[in-house]
Amino acid sequence: MQADLSPVIAATTQWLTCSFPTPGGALAVALCEVQARQAVTVAARLRYPTEMDAALVGLAGPGGSGRLDWVTGADAGDGGEGWRTWVDEVVASWAVCLLADPELAGLAVNALAGGAVPAEFRRLVAPDETDRRAAVLLRHPDLVAPVAGLHRSELLSRLDPDVTLVG
């Protein structure tokens, strides 16, 4: 079992859902958050594949949302939002890459799961129409391009079949 990445996953998910909110009601908000959390979980596990990697990010911290806020033009508020320090820029970038491209998401999940797509990631890799509507902004390639472009090449390198993931 990996070291606890839950602070990074929770904060990065919150950043994504605040930066790319759903236009729908309570159900859409919940579905959007589930999809964001699935993408962030996959991205975090790819980014920190070993217990040592996860322990080091827990010790040093992931870097925060500063650059992401700047890239998206987001207002970071009054600075009193401590959760923003746990946002991981690379994980956020990889997560929006996965949300905008279900085929890439399938490759990422397969890389982690050894070829089988676990049911826990169904909304990420095989979203239905309700899922797509709920996360329309998070799944729109043009809207997420500034964030996705930050670290897309590193994600593609990580998913290269010649690269072995440890986990």
C-alpha positions, 0 to 999 in steps of 0.5 A, spaced: 500 500 500 502 506 498 503 512 503 497 516 504 496 521 498 489 523 500 491 530 502 494 531 495 488 528 492 483 532 496 486 538 494 488 537 487 480 535 486 478 541 490 482 545 485 479 542 479 472 543 481 473 550 483 477 552 477 472 548 472 465 548 476 459 544 473 454 548 470 448 543 473 445 542 480 447 538 486 447 531 482 452 534 477 456 537 482 457 530 485 458 527 478 463 532 477 467 531 483 467 523 482 470 524 475 475 529 478 477 525 484 478 519 479 482 522 474 487 525 480 487 519 483 490 516 477 495 521 476 497 521 483 499 514 483 502 515 476 506 521 479 508 518 485 508 510 484 512 508 490 511 508 497 518 512 497 515 517 492 509 518 496 512 519 503 517 524 500 511 528 497 508 528 504 514 530 507 516 536 502 509 538 500 507 538 493 508 545 491 501 548 491 496 552 486 500 558 485 502 557 478 495 553 476 492 559 479 496 564 474 495 560 468 487 559 469 487 567 471 483 564 478 483 568 484 486 565 489 482 568 495 485 572 501 490 567 501 487 563 507 485 557 504 491 552 506 488 546 502 491 550 496 498 548 499 497 541 497 495 542 490 500 538 486 501 542 479 503 536 475 497 531 478 492 537 476 495 537 469 495 530 468 488 529 471 485 534 466 489 530 460 486 524 462 479 527 463 479 531 456 481 524 453 478 518 455 483 514 450 489 516 454 485 515 461 484 508 459 491 507 457 493 510 464 488 506 468 491 500 464 498 502 466 496 502 473 492 496 473 496 491 469 491 491 463 484 491 466 480 497 468 477 497 475 470 499 476 472 504 480 475 508 474 469 507 470 466 514 470 473 516 468 474 512 462 467 510 460 463 516 461 456 516 459 452 522 457 450 524 464 457 524 466 460 528 460 454 534 462 456 534 469 464 535 467 463 539 461 468 544 463 473 539 465 472 535 459 473 540 454 480 540 451 480 547 449 478 550 456 483 545 460 489 546 454 493 551 458 493 546 464 494 540 460 499 543 456 504 544 462 506 537 463 502 533 458 509 531 455 511 528 462 505 524 462 506 521 455 513 519 457 510 516 463 505 512 459 510 510 454 510 502 454 518 502 455 517 505 461 516 500 467 512 503 473 514 501 480 508 500 485 
